[in-house]
Amino acid sequence: RYLLDVIEGRRDASARKHRRYPTSLPVRWYQGADGRVSRLEDISRGGAFLRTDVAPPVGTMIDVELYPEG
């Protein structure tokens, strides 16, 4: 919805509140007892982006731990 509003001129694009730091770290994340392995693509004070095939809804609280490769 945000992108459509910006493209159609109904609102201005806003800058992110926190600077994002790119990374490529293997992680294991949990939503309750359900655990998955994926990659942490970037991180900021306000959140993180995990590259994963199955994603929880935006804003869902999850637990993330570093997951050593190999």
mmCIF file of the N, C-alpha and C atoms, coordinates in Angstrom:
data_MODEL
# 
_entry.id   MODEL 
# 
loop_
_atom_site.group_PDB 
_atom_site.id 
_atom_site.type_symbol 
_atom_site.label_atom_id 
_atom_site.label_alt_id 
_atom_site.label_comp_id 
_atom_site.label_asym_id 
_atom_site.label_entity_id 
_atom_site.label_seq_id 
_atom_site.pdbx_PDB_ins_code 
_atom_site.Cartn_x 
_atom_site.Cartn_y 
_atom_site.Cartn_z 
_atom_site.occupancy 
_atom_site.B_iso_or_equiv 
_atom_site.pdbx_formal_charge 
_atom_site.auth_seq_id 
_atom_site.auth_comp_id 
_atom_site.auth_asym_id 
_atom_site.auth_atom_id 
_atom_site.pdbx_PDB_model_num 
ATOM 1   N N  . ARG A 1 1  ? 0.829  -1.189  0.000  1.00 0.00 ? 1  ARG A N  1 
ATOM 2   C CA . ARG A 1 1  ? 0.000  0.000   0.000  1.00 0.00 ? 1  ARG A CA 1 
ATOM 3   C C  . ARG A 1 1  ? 0.876  1.257   0.000  1.00 0.00 ? 1  ARG A C  1 
ATOM 4   N N  . TYR A 1 2  ? 1.934  1.254   0.829  1.00 0.00 ? 2  TYR A N  1 
ATOM 5   C CA . TYR A 1 2  ? 2.837  2.402   0.918  1.00 0.00 ? 2  TYR A CA 1 
ATOM 6   C C  . TYR A 1 2  ? 3.427  2.735   -0.453 1.00 0.00 ? 2  TYR A C  1 
ATOM 7   N N  . LEU A 1 3  ? 3.959  1.715   -1.149 1.00 0.00 ? 3  LEU A N  1 
ATOM 8   C CA . LEU A 1 3  ? 4.568  1.949   -2.467 1.00 0.00 ? 3  LEU A CA 1 
ATOM 9   C C  . LEU A 1 3  ? 3.564  2.507   -3.458 1.00 0.00 ? 3  LEU A C  1 
ATOM 10  N N  . LEU A 1 4  ? 2.364  1.964   -3.467 1.00 0.00 ? 4  LEU A N  1 
ATOM 11  C CA . LEU A 1 4  ? 1.325  2.451   -4.368 1.00 0.00 ? 4  LEU A CA 1 
ATOM 12  C C  . LEU A 1 4  ? 0.998  3.910   -4.078 1.00 0.00 ? 4  LEU A C  1 
ATOM 13  N N  . ASP A 1 5  ? 0.884  4.261   -2.799 1.00 0.00 ? 5  ASP A N  1 
ATOM 14  C CA . ASP A 1 5  ? 0.607  5.654   -2.429 1.00 0.00 ? 5  ASP A CA 1 
ATOM 15  C C  . ASP A 1 5  ? 1.719  6.588   -2.890 1.00 0.00 ? 5  ASP A C  1 
ATOM 16  N N  . VAL A 1 6  ? 2.975  6.178   -2.754 1.00 0.00 ? 6  VAL A N  1 
ATOM 17  C CA . VAL A 1 6  ? 4.102  7.009   -3.193 1.00 0.00 ? 6  VAL A CA 1 
ATOM 18  C C  . VAL A 1 6  ? 4.087  7.148   -4.714 1.00 0.00 ? 6  VAL A C  1 
ATOM 19  N N  . ILE A 1 7  ? 3.937  6.029   -5.428 1.00 0.00 ? 7  ILE A N  1 
ATOM 20  C CA . ILE A 1 7  ? 3.940  6.045   -6.893 1.00 0.00 ? 7  ILE A CA 1 
ATOM 21  C C  . ILE A 1 7  ? 2.814  6.920   -7.434 1.00 0.00 ? 7  ILE A C  1 
ATOM 22  N N  . GLU A 1 8  ? 1.654  6.859   -6.824 1.00 0.00 ? 8  GLU A N  1 
ATOM 23  C CA . GLU A 1 8  ? 0.499  7.615   -7.301 1.00 0.00 ? 8  GLU A CA 1 
ATOM 24  C C  . GLU A 1 8  ? 0.426  9.020   -6.713 1.00 0.00 ? 8  GLU A C  1 
ATOM 25  N N  . GLY A 1 9  ? 1.450  9.430   -5.934 1.00 0.00 ? 9  GLY A N  1 
ATOM 26  C CA . GLY A 1 9  ? 1.542  10.801  -5.436 1.00 0.00 ? 9  GLY A CA 1 
ATOM 27  C C  . GLY A 1 9  ? 0.659  11.137  -4.259 1.00 0.00 ? 9  GLY A C  1 
ATOM 28  N N  . ARG A 1 10 ? 0.107  10.142  -3.576 1.00 0.00 ? 10 ARG A N  1 
ATOM 29  C CA . ARG A 1 10 ? -0.749 10.421  -2.415 1.00 0.00 ? 10 ARG A CA 1 
ATOM 30  C C  . ARG A 1 10 ? 0.038  10.661  -1.138 1.00 0.00 ? 10 ARG A C  1 
ATOM 31  N N  . ARG A 1 11 ? 1.339  10.316  -1.150 1.00 0.00 ? 11 ARG A N  1 
ATOM 32  C CA . ARG A 1 11 ? 2.196  10.584  0.011  1.00 0.00 ? 11 ARG A CA 1 
ATOM 33  C C  . ARG A 1 11 ? 3.643  10.641  -0.445 1.00 0.00 ? 11 ARG A C  1 
ATOM 34  N N  . ASP A 1 12 ? 4.470  11.274  0.372  1.00 0.00 ? 12 ASP A N  1 
ATOM 35  C CA . ASP A 1 12 ? 5.895  11.359  0.073  1.00 0.00 ? 12 ASP A CA 1 
ATOM 36  C C  . ASP A 1 12 ? 6.611  10.122  0.597  1.00 0.00 ? 12 ASP A C  1 
ATOM 37  N N  . ALA A 1 13 ? 7.675  9.750   -0.099 1.00 0.00 ? 13 ALA A N  1 
ATOM 38  C CA . ALA A 1 13 ? 8.522  8.661   0.382  1.00 0.00 ? 13 ALA A CA 1 
ATOM 39  C C  . ALA A 1 13 ? 9.243  9.150   1.633  1.00 0.00 ? 13 ALA A C  1 
ATOM 40  N N  . SER A 1 14 ? 9.337  8.304   2.629  1.00 0.00 ? 14 SER A N  1 
ATOM 41  C CA . SER A 1 14 ? 10.001 8.711   3.866  1.00 0.00 ? 14 SER A CA 1 
ATOM 42  C C  . SER A 1 14 ? 11.284 7.918   4.056  1.00 0.00 ? 14 SER A C  1 
ATOM 43  N N  . ALA A 1 15 ? 12.249 8.571   4.664  1.00 0.00 ? 15 ALA A N  1 
ATOM 44  C CA . ALA A 1 15 ? 13.521 7.895   4.970  1.00 0.00 ? 15 ALA A CA 1 
ATOM 45  C C  . ALA A 1 15 ? 13.312 6.960   6.157  1.00 0.00 ? 15 ALA A C  1 
ATOM 46  N N  . ARG A 1 16 ? 14.122 5.939   6.239  1.00 0.00 ? 16 ARG A N  1 
ATOM 47  C CA . ARG A 1 16 ? 14.051 5.030   7.381  1.00 0.00 ? 16 ARG A CA 1 
ATOM 48  C C  . ARG A 1 16 ? 14.486 5.756   8.644  1.00 0.00 ? 16 ARG A C  1 
ATOM 49  N N  . LYS A 1 17 ? 13.916 5.358   9.745  1.00 0.00 ? 17 LYS A N  1 
ATOM 50  C CA . LYS A 1 17 ? 14.227 5.982   11.025 1.00 0.00 ? 17 LYS A CA 1 
ATOM 51  C C  . LYS A 1 17 ? 15.617 5.597   11.522 1.00 0.00 ? 17 LYS A C  1 
ATOM 52  N N  . HIS A 1 18 ? 16.059 4.358   11.218 1.00 0.00 ? 18 HIS A N  1 
ATOM 53  C CA . HIS A 1 18 ? 17.350 3.861   11.684 1.00 0.00 ? 18 HIS A CA 1 
ATOM 54  C C  . HIS A 1 18 ? 18.187 3.402   10.498 1.00 0.00 ? 18 HIS A C  1 
ATOM 55  N N  . ARG A 1 19 ? 19.482 3.656   10.564 1.00 0.00 ? 19 ARG A N  1 
ATOM 56  C CA . ARG A 1 19 ? 20.390 3.221   9.506  1.00 0.00 ? 19 ARG A CA 1 
ATOM 57  C C  . ARG A 1 19 ? 20.484 1.703   9.482  1.00 0.00 ? 19 ARG A C  1 
ATOM 58  N N  . ARG A 1 20 ? 20.442 1.120   8.284  1.00 0.00 ? 20 ARG A N  1 
ATOM 59  C CA . ARG A 1 20 ? 20.564 -0.334  8.133  1.00 0.00 ? 20 ARG A CA 1 
ATOM 60  C C  . ARG A 1 20 ? 22.000 -0.693  7.803  1.00 0.00 ? 20 ARG A C  1 
ATOM 61  N N  . TYR A 1 21 ? 22.484 -1.780  8.385  1.00 0.00 ? 21 TYR A N  1 
ATOM 62  C CA . TYR A 1 21 ? 23.837 -2.257  8.149  1.00 0.00 ? 21 TYR A CA 1 
ATOM 63  C C  . TYR A 1 21 ? 23.769 -3.592  7.405  1.00 0.00 ? 21 TYR A C  1 
ATOM 64  N N  . PRO A 1 22 ? 24.307 -3.640  6.192  1.00 0.00 ? 22 PRO A N  1 
ATOM 65  C CA . PRO A 1 22 ? 24.248 -4.893  5.437  1.00 0.00 ? 22 PRO A CA 1 
ATOM 66  C C  . PRO A 1 22 ? 25.137 -5.954  6.071  1.00 0.00 ? 22 PRO A C  1 
ATOM 67  N N  . THR A 1 23 ? 24.708 -7.200  5.947  1.00 0.00 ? 23 THR A N  1 
ATOM 68  C CA . THR A 1 23 ? 25.459 -8.327  6.464  1.00 0.00 ? 23 THR A CA 1 
ATOM 69  C C  . THR A 1 23 ? 25.036 -9.580  5.699  1.00 0.00 ? 23 THR A C  1 
ATOM 70  N N  . SER A 1 24 ? 25.660 -10.661 5.966  1.00 0.00 ? 24 SER A N  1 
ATOM 71  C CA . SER A 1 24 ? 25.248 -11.946 5.397  1.00 0.00 ? 24 SER A CA 1 
ATOM 72  C C  . SER A 1 24 ? 25.637 -13.026 6.402  1.00 0.00 ? 24 SER A C  1 
ATOM 73  N N  . LEU A 1 25 ? 24.836 -13.122 7.445  1.00 0.00 ? 25 LEU A N  1 
ATOM 74  C CA . LEU A 1 25 ? 25.118 -14.068 8.524  1.00 0.00 ? 25 LEU A CA 1 
ATOM 75  C C  . LEU A 1 25 ? 24.076 -15.179 8.547  1.00 0.00 ? 25 LEU A C  1 
ATOM 76  N N  . PRO A 1 26 ? 24.524 -16.426 8.719  1.00 0.00 ? 26 PRO A N  1 
ATOM 77  C CA . PRO A 1 26 ? 23.552 -17.506 8.889  1.00 0.00 ? 26 PRO A CA 1 
ATOM 78  C C  . PRO A 1 26 ? 22.918 -17.398 10.274 1.00 0.00 ? 26 PRO A C  1 
ATOM 79  N N  . VAL A 1 27 ? 21.605 -17.559 10.319 1.00 0.00 ? 27 VAL A N  1 
ATOM 80  C CA . VAL A 1 27 ? 20.878 -17.490 11.590 1.00 0.00 ? 27 VAL A CA 1 
ATOM 81  C C  . VAL A 1 27 ? 19.840 -18.598 11.655 1.00 0.00 ? 27 VAL A C  1 
ATOM 82  N N  . ARG A 1 28 ? 19.442 -18.902 12.859 1.00 0.00 ? 28 ARG A N  1 
ATOM 83  C CA . ARG A 1 28 ? 18.271 -19.754 13.089 1.00 0.00 ? 28 ARG A CA 1 
ATOM 84  C C  . ARG A 1 28 ? 17.274 -18.848 13.799 1.00 0.00 ? 28 ARG A C  1 
ATOM 85  N N  . TRP A 1 29 ? 16.043 -18.840 13.297 1.00 0.00 ? 29 TRP A N  1 
ATOM 86  C CA . TRP A 1 29 ? 15.023 -18.015 13.943 1.00 0.00 ? 29 TRP A CA 1 
ATOM 87  C C  . TRP A 1 29 ? 13.829 -18.869 14.335 1.00 0.00 ? 29 TRP A C  1 
ATOM 88  N N  . TYR A 1 30 ? 13.177 -18.442 15.392 1.00 0.00 ? 30 TYR A N  1 
ATOM 89  C CA . TYR A 1 30 ? 12.062 -19.195 15.961 1.00 0.00 ? 30 TYR A CA 1 
ATOM 90  C C  . TYR A 1 30 ? 10.847 -18.297 16.110 1.00 0.00 ? 30 TYR A C  1 
ATOM 91  N N  . GLN A 1 31 ? 9.719  -18.851 15.711 1.00 0.00 ? 31 GLN A N  1 
ATOM 92  C CA . GLN A 1 31 ? 8.424  -18.242 16.012 1.00 0.00 ? 31 GLN A CA 1 
ATOM 93  C C  . GLN A 1 31 ? 7.702  -19.286 16.843 1.00 0.00 ? 31 GLN A C  1 
ATOM 94  N N  . GLY A 1 32 ? 7.759  -19.130 18.145 1.00 0.00 ? 32 GLY A N  1 
ATOM 95  C CA . GLY A 1 32 ? 7.284  -20.184 19.039 1.00 0.00 ? 32 GLY A CA 1 
ATOM 96  C C  . GLY A 1 32 ? 8.260  -21.346 18.985 1.00 0.00 ? 32 GLY A C  1 
ATOM 97  N N  . ALA A 1 33 ? 7.752  -22.555 18.813 1.00 0.00 ? 33 ALA A N  1 
ATOM 98  C CA . ALA A 1 33 ? 8.620  -23.741 18.753 1.00 0.00 ? 33 ALA A CA 1 
ATOM 99  C C  . ALA A 1 33 ? 9.107  -24.026 17.338 1.00 0.00 ? 33 ALA A C  1 
ATOM 100 N N  . ASP A 1 34 ? 8.560  -23.332 16.354 1.00 0.00 ? 34 ASP A N  1 
ATOM 101 C CA . ASP A 1 34 ? 8.913  -23.553 14.950 1.00 0.00 ? 34 ASP A CA 1 
ATOM 102 C C  . ASP A 1 34 ? 10.222 -22.851 14.618 1.00 0.00 ? 34 ASP A C  1 
ATOM 103 N N  . GLY A 1 35 ? 11.279 -23.607 14.311 1.00 0.00 ? 35 GLY A N  1 
ATOM 104 C CA . GLY A 1 35 ? 12.588 -23.030 14.005 1.00 0.00 ? 35 GLY A CA 1 
ATOM 105 C C  . GLY A 1 35 ? 12.959 -23.190 12.541 1.00 0.00 ? 35 GLY A C  1 
ATOM 106 N N  . ARG A 1 36 ? 13.622 -22.193 11.986 1.00 0.00 ? 36 ARG A N  1 
ATOM 107 C CA . ARG A 1 36 ? 14.059 -22.220 10.588 1.00 0.00 ? 36 ARG A CA 1 
ATOM 108 C C  . ARG A 1 36 ? 15.468 -21.643 10.484 1.00 0.00 ? 36 ARG A C  1 
ATOM 109 N N  . VAL A 1 37 ? 16.215 -22.087 9.477  1.00 0.00 ? 37 VAL A N  1 
ATOM 110 C CA . VAL A 1 37 ? 17.549 -21.562 9.199  1.00 0.00 ? 37 VAL A CA 1 
ATOM 111 C C  . VAL A 1 37 ? 17.439 -20.645 7.994  1.00 0.00 ? 37 VAL A C  1 
ATOM 112 N N  . SER A 1 38 ? 18.051 -19.454 8.076  1.00 0.00 ? 38 SER A N  1 
ATOM 113 C CA . SER A 1 38 ? 18.061 -18.515 6.961  1.00 0.00 ? 38 SER A CA 1 
ATOM 114 C C  . SER A 1 38 ? 19.254 -17.582 7.083  1.00 0.00 ? 38 SER A C  1 
ATOM 115 N N  . ARG A 1 39 ? 19.231 -16.469 6.362  1.00 0.00 ? 39 ARG A N  1 
ATOM 116 C CA . ARG A 1 39 ? 20.350 -15.517 6.383  1.00 0.00 ? 39 ARG A CA 1 
ATOM 117 C C  . ARG A 1 39 ? 19.857 -14.147 6.822  1.00 0.00 ? 39 ARG A C  1 
ATOM 118 N N  . LEU A 1 40 ? 20.658 -13.520 7.648  1.00 0.00 ? 40 LEU A N  1 
ATOM 119 C CA . LEU A 1 40 ? 20.414 -12.146 8.056  1.00 0.00 ? 40 LEU A CA 1 
ATOM 120 C C  . LEU A 1 40 ? 21.034 -11.249 6.996  1.00 0.00 ? 40 LEU A C  1 
ATOM 121 N N  . GLU A 1 41 ? 20.215 -10.469 6.277  1.00 0.00 ? 41 GLU A N  1 
ATOM 122 C CA . GLU A 1 41 ? 20.687 -9.626  5.173  1.00 0.00 ? 41 GLU A CA 1 
ATOM 123 C C  . GLU A 1 41 ? 21.076 -8.227  5.630  1.00 0.00 ? 41 GLU A C  1 
ATOM 124 N N  . ASP A 1 42 ? 20.329 -7.679  6.577  1.00 0.00 ? 42 ASP A N  1 
ATOM 125 C CA . ASP A 1 42 ? 20.705 -6.397  7.168  1.00 0.00 ? 42 ASP A CA 1 
ATOM 126 C C  . ASP A 1 42 ? 20.093 -6.286  8.550  1.00 0.00 ? 42 ASP A C  1 
ATOM 127 N N  . ILE A 1 43 ? 20.652 -5.353  9.317  1.00 0.00 ? 43 ILE A N  1 
ATOM 128 C CA . ILE A 1 43 ? 20.184 -5.167  10.695 1.00 0.00 ? 43 ILE A CA 1 
ATOM 129 C C  . ILE A 1 43 ? 20.245 -3.689  11.038 1.00 0.00 ? 43 ILE A C  1 
ATOM 130 N N  . SER A 1 44 ? 19.330 -3.242  11.875 1.00 0.00 ? 44 SER A N  1 
ATOM 131 C CA . SER A 1 44 ? 19.315 -1.862  12.341 1.00 0.00 ? 44 SER A CA 1 
ATOM 132 C C  . SER A 1 44 ? 18.782 -1.845  13.764 1.00 0.00 ? 44 SER A C  1 
ATOM 133 N N  . ARG A 1 45 ? 18.799 -0.685  14.329 1.00 0.00 ? 45 ARG A N  1 
ATOM 134 C CA . ARG A 1 45 ? 18.258 -0.538  15.681 1.00 0.00 ? 45 ARG A CA 1 
ATOM 135 C C  . ARG A 1 45 ? 16.760 -0.859  15.698 1.00 0.00 ? 45 ARG A C  1 
ATOM 136 N N  . GLY A 1 46 ? 16.098 -0.639  14.567 1.00 0.00 ? 46 GLY A N  1 
ATOM 137 C CA . GLY A 1 46 ? 14.653 -0.844  14.501 1.00 0.00 ? 46 GLY A CA 1 
ATOM 138 C C  . GLY A 1 46 ? 14.210 -2.205  14.003 1.00 0.00 ? 46 GLY A C  1 
ATOM 139 N N  . GLY A 1 47 ? 15.152 -3.067  13.608 1.00 0.00 ? 47 GLY A N  1 
ATOM 140 C CA . GLY A 1 47 ? 14.741 -4.384  13.117 1.00 0.00 ? 47 GLY A CA 1 
ATOM 141 C C  . GLY A 1 47 ? 15.808 -5.032  12.266 1.00 0.00 ? 47 GLY A C  1 
ATOM 142 N N  . ALA A 1 48 ? 15.407 -6.054  11.542 1.00 0.00 ? 48 ALA A N  1 
ATOM 143 C CA . ALA A 1 48 ? 16.343 -6.804  10.711 1.00 0.00 ? 48 ALA A CA 1 
ATOM 144 C C  . ALA A 1 48 ? 15.593 -7.385  9.525  1.00 0.00 ? 48 ALA A C  1 
ATOM 145 N N  . PHE A 1 49 ? 16.346 -7.700  8.464  1.00 0.00 ? 49 PHE A N  1 
ATOM 146 C CA . PHE A 1 49 ? 15.759 -8.369  7.304  1.00 0.00 ? 49 PHE A CA 1 
ATOM 147 C C  . PHE A 1 49 ? 16.364 -9.757  7.204  1.00 0.00 ? 49 PHE A C  1 
ATOM 148 N N  . LEU A 1 50 ? 15.516 -10.780 7.290  1.00 0.00 ? 50 LEU A N  1 
ATOM 149 C CA . LEU A 1 50 ? 15.939 -12.166 7.146  1.00 0.00 ? 50 LEU A CA 1 
ATOM 150 C C  . LEU A 1 50 ? 15.494 -12.667 5.779  1.00 0.00 ? 50 LEU A C  1 
ATOM 151 N N  . ARG A 1 51 ? 16.417 -13.228 5.005  1.00 0.00 ? 51 ARG A N  1 
ATOM 152 C CA . ARG A 1 51 ? 16.068 -13.845 3.732  1.00 0.00 ? 51 ARG A CA 1 
ATOM 153 C C  . ARG A 1 51 ? 15.644 -15.272 4.042  1.00 0.00 ? 51 ARG A C  1 
ATOM 154 N N  . THR A 1 52 ? 14.375 -15.588 3.778  1.00 0.00 ? 52 THR A N  1 
ATOM 155 C CA . THR A 1 52 ? 13.831 -16.893 4.119  1.00 0.00 ? 52 THR A CA 1 
ATOM 156 C C  . THR A 1 52 ? 12.719 -17.271 3.158  1.00 0.00 ? 52 THR A C  1 
ATOM 157 N N  . ASP A 1 53 ? 12.508 -18.562 2.965  1.00 0.00 ? 53 ASP A N  1 
ATOM 158 C CA . ASP A 1 53 ? 11.437 -19.029 2.092  1.00 0.00 ? 53 ASP A CA 1 
ATOM 159 C C  . ASP A 1 53 ? 10.065 -18.909 2.748  1.00 0.00 ? 53 ASP A C  1 
ATOM 160 N N  . VAL A 1 54 ? 10.030 -19.036 4.056  1.00 0.00 ? 54 VAL A N  1 
ATOM 161 C CA . VAL A 1 54 ? 8.778  -18.945 4.804  1.00 0.00 ? 54 VAL A CA 1 
ATOM 162 C C  . VAL A 1 54 ? 8.937  -17.822 5.821  1.00 0.00 ? 54 VAL A C  1 
ATOM 163 N N  . ALA A 1 55 ? 8.247  -16.734 5.618  1.00 0.00 ? 55 ALA A N  1 
ATOM 164 C CA . ALA A 1 55 ? 8.415  -15.571 6.493  1.00 0.00 ? 55 ALA A CA 1 
ATOM 165 C C  . ALA A 1 55 ? 7.203  -15.389 7.408  1.00 0.00 ? 55 ALA A C  1 
ATOM 166 N N  . PRO A 1 56 ? 7.459  -14.971 8.644  1.00 0.00 ? 56 PRO A N  1 
ATOM 167 C CA . PRO A 1 56 ? 6.344  -14.624 9.522  1.00 0.00 ? 56 PRO A CA 1 
ATOM 168 C C  . PRO A 1 56 ? 5.759  -13.288 9.058  1.00 0.00 ? 56 PRO A C  1 
ATOM 169 N N  . PRO A 1 57 ? 4.546  -12.962 9.459  1.00 0.00 ? 57 PRO A N  1 
ATOM 170 C CA . PRO A 1 57 ? 3.970  -11.667 9.095  1.00 0.00 ? 57 PRO A CA 1 
ATOM 171 C C  . PRO A 1 57 ? 4.854  -10.516 9.598  1.00 0.00 ? 57 PRO A C  1 
ATOM 172 N N  . VAL A 1 58 ? 4.899  -9.419  8.841  1.00 0.00 ? 58 VAL A N  1 
ATOM 173 C CA . VAL A 1 58 ? 5.681  -8.246  9.230  1.00 0.00 ? 58 VAL A CA 1 
ATOM 174 C C  . VAL A 1 58 ? 5.253  -7.794  10.619 1.00 0.00 ? 58 VAL A C  1 
ATOM 175 N N  . GLY A 1 59 ? 6.242  -7.519  11.457 1.00 0.00 ? 59 GLY A N  1 
ATOM 176 C CA . GLY A 1 59 ? 5.970  -7.059  12.814 1.00 0.00 ? 59 GLY A CA 1 
ATOM 177 C C  . GLY A 1 59 ? 5.883  -8.166  13.851 1.00 0.00 ? 59 GLY A C  1 
ATOM 178 N N  . THR A 1 60 ? 5.917  -9.421  13.413 1.00 0.00 ? 60 THR A N  1 
ATOM 179 C CA . THR A 1 60 ? 5.864  -10.549 14.341 1.00 0.00 ? 60 THR A CA 1 
ATOM 180 C C  . THR A 1 60 ? 7.155  -10.622 15.148 1.00 0.00 ? 60 THR A C  1 
ATOM 181 N N  . MET A 1 61 ? 7.029  -10.822 16.442 1.00 0.00 ? 61 MET A N  1 
ATOM 182 C CA . MET A 1 61 ? 8.207  -10.991 17.296 1.00 0.00 ? 61 MET A CA 1 
ATOM 183 C C  . MET A 1 61 ? 8.733  -12.409 17.120 1.00 0.00 ? 61 MET A C  1 
ATOM 184 N N  . ILE A 1 62 ? 10.047 -12.507 16.858 1.00 0.00 ? 62 ILE A N  1 
ATOM 185 C CA . ILE A 1 62 ? 10.694 -13.809 16.712 1.00 0.00 ? 62 ILE A CA 1 
ATOM 186 C C  . ILE A 1 62 ? 11.993 -13.794 17.513 1.00 0.00 ? 62 ILE A C  1 
ATOM 187 N N  . ASP A 1 63 ? 12.516 -14.964 17.786 1.00 0.00 ? 63 ASP A N  1 
ATOM 188 C CA . ASP A 1 63 ? 13.834 -15.096 18.417 1.00 0.00 ? 63 ASP A CA 1 
ATOM 189 C C  . ASP A 1 63 ? 14.822 -15.455 17.324 1.00 0.00 ? 63 ASP A C  1 
ATOM 190 N N  . VAL A 1 64 ? 15.993 -14.798 17.323 1.00 0.00 ? 64 VAL A N  1 
ATOM 191 C CA . VAL A 1 64 ? 17.021 -15.033 16.312 1.00 0.00 ? 64 VAL A CA 1 
ATOM 192 C C  . VAL A 1 64 ? 18.327 -15.364 17.019 1.00 0.00 ? 64 VAL A C  1 
ATOM 193 N N  . GLU A 1 65 ? 19.022 -16.406 16.534 1.00 0.00 ? 65 GLU A N  1 
ATOM 194 C CA . GLU A 1 65 ? 20.348 -16.726 17.069 1.00 0.00 ? 65 GLU A CA 1 
ATOM 195 C C  . GLU A 1 65 ? 21.310 -16.972 15.918 1.00 0.00 ? 65 GLU A C  1 
ATOM 196 N N  . LEU A 1 66 ? 22.564 -16.605 16.127 1.00 0.00 ? 66 LEU A N  1 
ATOM 197 C CA . LEU A 1 66 ? 23.584 -16.868 15.108 1.00 0.00 ? 66 LEU A CA 1 
ATOM 198 C C  . LEU A 1 66 ? 23.715 -18.371 14.926 1.00 0.00 ? 66 LEU A C  1 
ATOM 199 N N  . TYR A 1 67 ? 23.884 -18.776 13.689 1.00 0.00 ? 67 TYR A N  1 
ATOM 200 C CA . TYR A 1 67 ? 23.933 -20.199 13.346 1.00 0.00 ? 67 TYR A CA 1 
ATOM 201 C C  . TYR A 1 67 ? 25.190 -20.452 12.555 1.00 0.00 ? 67 TYR A C  1 
ATOM 202 N N  . PRO A 1 68 ? 26.225 -21.049 13.162 1.00 0.00 ? 68 PRO A N  1 
ATOM 203 C CA . PRO A 1 68 ? 27.489 -21.245 12.450 1.00 0.00 ? 68 PRO A CA 1 
ATOM 204 C C  . PRO A 1 68 ? 27.337 -22.158 11.243 1.00 0.00 ? 68 PRO A C  1 
ATOM 205 N N  . GLU A 1 69 ? 27.989 -21.787 10.155 1.00 0.00 ? 69 GLU A N  1 
ATOM 206 C CA . GLU A 1 69 ? 27.965 -22.616 8.952  1.00 0.00 ? 69 GLU A CA 1 
ATOM 207 C C  . GLU A 1 69 ? 28.981 -23.752 9.095  1.00 0.00 ? 69 GLU A C  1 
ATOM 208 N N  . GLY A 1 70 ? 28.713 -24.847 8.363  1.00 0.00 ? 70 GLY A N  1 
ATOM 209 C CA . GLY A 1 70 ? 29.687 -25.913 8.315  1.00 0.00 ? 70 GLY A CA 1 
ATOM 210 C C  . GLY A 1 70 ? 29.444 -27.051 9.184  1.00 0.00 ? 70 GLY A C  1 
# 
